[in-house]
């Protein structure tokens, strides 16, 4: 598996990178990829079919100058910002029973990450909802996927040193909630992990055997996608 650890300057470029790498894999690149990225800028990211008006405090975001963008995968709406570590896995669908459908893929990746974090903290970690990771029923990781014919994208976040109060200011309570949430507000539902970013990176690199750096990065396509899609209101506010 190849490794890429590159942070782009803008929210649009960071989201476009995932789509560009998935397209690269789907169109002939044969190796699986693990990507890490972080951001120093706050921005909201809607799931593919999420409704901005019902999920996001648009007025509050406008006052705080926090942009709202949409990603290509499903799942819930999140706030990106300092203290949030993002990962993306680009995995081959064919030839592996682990990734033959959405459910099996969720089980495989989430169990791998659950066990990895548990070994670091030496504390029980549970998978709750569909793709949440929790400690003491407090969520620290949310995840989603996007599938093509030959490859899939499975990506998510780890809260490490995030300002959880900012999430409260920017996001409404989601309309669809896992039962274990029990309608708790964000500050009562989320938690930062007491783990250094480098520790999680090293552990996941070992788990996925991501030893060699990715040399082929479609920079031009990333810029094109950022400009023509992720900076456009007709994509970000389509629902």
C-alpha positions as CSV (number, residue, x, y, z in Angstrom):
1,X,0.0,0.0,0.0
2,X,1.2,3.5,-0.9
3,X,1.3,6.4,1.6
4,X,0.5,10.1,0.9
5,X,0.6,12.7,3.7
6,X,-0.1,16.0,2.1
7,X,-2.2,18.9,3.3
8,X,-3.5,21.3,0.7
9,X,-4.0,24.9,1.4
10,X,-7.8,25.1,0.7
11,X,-10.8,23.1,1.8
12,X,-11.8,22.5,-1.8
13,X,-8.4,21.0,-2.7
14,X,-8.4,18.7,0.3
15,X,-11.8,17.3,-0.7
16,X,-10.9,17.2,-4.4
17,X,-7.8,15.1,-3.6
18,X,-9.9,12.2,-2.4
19,X,-12.0,12.2,-5.5
20,X,-9.0,12.6,-7.8
21,X,-7.1,9.7,-6.1
22,X,-10.2,7.5,-6.4
23,X,-10.5,8.3,-10.1
24,X,-6.8,7.5,-10.5
25,X,-7.2,4.1,-8.9
26,X,-10.4,3.4,-10.9
27,X,-8.7,4.3,-14.1
28,X,-5.7,2.0,-13.9
29,X,-3.5,2.7,-10.9
30,X,-3.2,-0.7,-9.3
31,X,-1.9,-0.1,-5.8
32,X,-4.0,0.7,-2.7
33,X,-3.4,4.0,-0.9
34,X,-3.5,5.4,2.6
35,X,-3.8,9.2,2.8
36,X,-3.5,11.5,5.9
37,X,-4.4,15.1,6.0
38,X,-5.2,17.9,8.4
39,X,-6.3,21.5,8.1
40,X,-5.7,24.7,10.0
41,X,-8.9,26.2,8.6
42,X,-12.4,25.5,9.8
43,X,-14.9,24.3,7.2
44,X,-18.1,22.3,7.2
45,X,-18.4,19.2,5.1
46,X,-21.8,17.8,4.1
47,X,-22.3,14.2,3.3
48,X,-23.3,13.5,-0.3
49,X,-27.1,13.7,0.2
50,X,-27.2,15.9,3.3
51,X,-29.4,19.0,3.4
52,X,-27.5,22.1,4.2
53,X,-30.3,24.1,5.7
54,X,-31.3,21.3,8.2
55,X,-27.8,20.2,9.2
56,X,-25.8,23.5,9.3
57,X,-26.2,26.7,11.1
58,X,-25.6,28.7,7.9
59,X,-26.1,32.0,9.5
60,X,-23.5,31.2,12.2
61,X,-21.1,29.9,9.7
62,X,-21.4,33.0,7.6
63,X,-20.7,35.2,10.7
64,X,-17.6,33.1,11.5
65,X,-16.6,33.0,7.8
66,X,-16.6,29.2,7.8
67,X,-17.3,27.8,4.3
68,X,-19.7,24.9,3.7
69,X,-18.7,22.2,1.1
70,X,-20.0,18.8,0.1
71,X,-18.0,15.5,-0.3
72,X,-18.7,12.5,-2.6
73,X,-19.3,10.0,0.2
74,X,-22.3,9.5,2.4
75,X,-22.5,9.8,6.1
76,X,-23.2,12.8,8.4
77,X,-22.1,16.4,8.3
78,X,-18.8,17.3,10.1
79,X,-16.8,20.3,11.0
80,X,-13.1,20.2,9.9
81,X,-10.5,22.2,11.7
82,X,-7.3,22.2,13.7
83,X,-7.0,19.1,15.9
84,X,-8.9,16.8,13.5
85,X,-6.9,14.1,11.8
86,X,-8.3,12.8,8.5
87,X,-7.4,9.5,6.8
88,X,-8.5,8.1,3.4
89,X,-8.2,4.5,2.3
90,X,-8.3,3.6,-1.4
91,X,-9.0,-0.2,-1.5
92,X,-9.4,-2.7,-4.3
93,X,-12.9,-4.3,-4.4
94,X,-12.1,-7.2,-6.7
95,X,-10.3,-10.2,-5.3
96,X,-11.2,-9.6,-1.7
97,X,-14.2,-10.8,0.3
98,X,-13.5,-8.1,2.8
99,X,-14.7,-5.4,0.5
100,X,-17.4,-7.1,-1.6
101,X,-20.2,-4.9,-0.3
102,X,-20.9,-1.9,1.9
103,X,-21.6,-3.9,5.1
104,X,-18.5,-6.1,4.8
105,X,-16.3,-3.2,4.1
106,X,-17.6,-1.3,7.1
107,X,-17.0,-4.3,9.3
108,X,-13.5,-4.9,8.0
109,X,-12.2,-1.3,8.2
110,X,-13.9,-0.4,11.4
111,X,-12.7,-3.5,13.3
112,X,-9.2,-2.8,12.1
113,X,-9.3,0.8,13.4
114,X,-11.2,-0.2,16.6
115,X,-8.5,-2.7,17.5
116,X,-5.7,-0.3,16.6
117,X,-7.0,2.5,18.9
118,X,-7.8,0.0,21.7
119,X,-4.2,-1.2,21.6
120,X,-2.9,2.3,21.9
121,X,-5.1,3.4,24.7
122,X,-5.4,0.1,26.5
123,X,-9.0,1.0,27.0
124,X,-12.1,-0.6,25.5
125,X,-13.1,0.9,22.2
126,X,-16.5,0.1,20.6
127,X,-18.0,0.5,17.2
128,X,-21.4,2.1,17.5
129,X,-24.1,3.1,15.1
130,X,-22.9,2.2,11.6
131,X,-19.4,3.6,11.4
132,X,-18.7,5.4,14.7
133,X,-15.9,4.6,17.1
134,X,-16.5,5.4,20.7
135,X,-14.9,5.3,24.2
136,X,-17.4,5.2,27.0
137,X,-20.2,5.9,24.5
138,X,-18.5,9.2,23.4
139,X,-17.7,9.4,19.7
140,X,-14.2,10.3,18.5
141,X,-14.3,9.0,14.9
142,X,-16.9,9.1,12.1
143,X,-16.5,7.4,8.8
144,X,-18.0,6.9,5.3
145,X,-17.4,5.3,1.9
146,X,-17.8,5.8,-1.8
147,X,-17.7,2.8,-4.1
148,X,-16.7,2.5,-7.8
149,X,-16.4,-0.7,-9.9
150,X,-12.8,-1.6,-9.1
151,X,-11.9,0.6,-6.1
152,X,-13.6,2.1,-3.1
153,X,-12.8,5.1,-0.9
154,X,-13.2,4.7,2.8
155,X,-12.4,7.8,4.8
156,X,-13.0,9.3,8.2
157,X,-11.8,11.5,11.1
158,X,-10.2,11.2,14.5
159,X,-10.8,14.0,17.0
160,X,-7.6,14.7,18.8
161,X,-7.5,18.3,19.9
162,X,-10.6,19.8,18.2
163,X,-12.5,22.8,19.6
164,X,-15.7,20.9,20.2
165,X,-17.5,24.2,21.1
166,X,-17.0,25.2,17.4
167,X,-18.9,22.2,16.3
168,X,-21.8,23.3,18.6
169,X,-21.8,26.7,16.9
170,X,-21.7,25.4,13.3
171,X,-23.8,22.3,13.2
172,X,-27.4,21.5,14.3
173,X,-28.2,18.2,15.8
174,X,-28.4,15.7,12.9
175,X,-31.9,14.6,12.0
176,X,-30.8,11.0,11.7
177,X,-29.1,9.8,14.9
178,X,-27.9,6.4,16.1
179,X,-29.8,5.2,19.1
180,X,-26.8,5.3,21.4
181,X,-26.6,9.1,21.0
182,X,-29.8,9.6,22.9
183,X,-30.3,13.1,21.4
184,X,-27.2,14.4,23.2
185,X,-25.8,17.7,22.0
186,X,-22.4,17.7,20.4
187,X,-20.5,18.8,23.5
188,X,-22.0,15.9,25.4
189,X,-21.6,13.4,22.6
190,X,-18.1,13.9,21.2
191,X,-14.6,13.5,22.8
192,X,-11.0,14.2,21.8
193,X,-8.6,11.2,22.1
194,X,-5.6,11.7,24.3
195,X,-3.3,10.4,21.6
196,X,-0.6,12.3,19.6
197,X,-1.3,12.6,15.9
198,X,2.0,10.9,15.0
199,X,1.1,7.9,17.1
200,X,-2.1,7.2,15.2
201,X,-0.4,7.8,11.9
202,X,2.3,5.3,12.7
203,X,-0.2,2.7,14.0
204,X,-2.4,2.9,10.9
205,X,0.6,2.8,8.6
206,X,1.6,-0.4,10.2
207,X,-1.9,-1.8,10.2
208,X,-2.3,-1.2,6.5
209,X,1.3,-1.9,5.6
210,X,1.6,1.5,4.0
211,X,5.4,1.6,3.6
212,X,6.2,3.4,0.4
213,X,5.3,7.0,-0.5
214,X,2.9,7.7,-3.4
215,X,4.9,9.3,-6.1
216,X,2.1,9.8,-8.6
217,X,-0.2,12.5,-7.4
218,X,-2.8,14.0,-9.9
219,X,-2.2,17.6,-8.9
220,X,-3.7,19.1,-12.1
221,X,-6.9,17.1,-11.7
222,X,-7.1,18.1,-8.1
223,X,-6.9,21.8,-9.0
224,X,-9.5,21.3,-11.7
225,X,-11.9,19.5,-9.4
226,X,-11.5,22.1,-6.7
227,X,-12.2,24.9,-9.1
228,X,-15.0,23.4,-11.2
229,X,-16.8,21.4,-8.4
230,X,-15.9,22.0,-4.8
231,X,-16.0,25.8,-5.1
232,X,-19.4,25.8,-6.8
233,X,-22.6,26.4,-5.0
234,X,-24.5,24.1,-7.4
235,X,-22.5,21.2,-5.9
236,X,-22.2,22.3,-2.3
237,X,-25.8,23.4,-1.9
238,X,-27.5,21.0,-4.3
239,X,-29.8,19.8,-1.5
